Amino acid sequence: MIKQLYSETKAKMQKAIAVVQKNFNSVRTGRATPSLFETVKVDYYGTPTPLNQLAKIQIPDAKQVVIQPYDTGSIKDIERGIMESNLGLTPNNDGEIIRIQIPDLTEERRKELTSVVKKYSEEGKIALRGIRREARDEVDLLESEGEISEDDAHRAREKIQEFTDRYEEMIDELQEKKIQEIMTV
């Protein structure tokens, strides 16, 4: 029963880490990467569709992205989706492909992006604490129903705290890595 609680708690915490990582990937670092466009949604025939389902995203060099739509009729919709995504990028199309130059980040923009990264980190930590609270509530319930002893409940709470601390450290490491990536000129 407790082991199942541990595995469920760990799985939820790993999902929280994955969400934080995905959020970090959407933050522009001054280098071209396909993950930059993971959050871009395109209004394709009235349906919000992820850009990577509508086009092939290529990175010919560190400062350029080439987007080749599978359906050239959707090129204007893709351009609009990129413009509305708040990435601060301007797409240029030649009728068949879209080229995007990734501009260098200013010092001010780099600082703004680091605060965005820190916000995503804090959101991840809040999610971890919520998962910890749910797991502790479950332990309290098991203890009050007499299914586990007071000592087992105490050990379970300590183990859950260890999980939380470990996953918060992971978020801190990811944050440091991303901030370093952003601040590298």
Secondary structure, DSSP 8 states (H G I E B T S, - for coil): -HHHHHHHHHHHHHHHHHHHHHHHHTS--SS--GGGGTT-EEEETTEEEEHHHHEEEEEEETTEEEEEESSGGGHHHHHHHHHHTTS---EEE-SS-EEEE-----HHHHHHHHHHHHHHHHHHHHHHHHHHHHHHHHHHHHHHTTSS-HHHHHHHHHHHHHHHHHHHHHHHHHHHHHHHHHH--
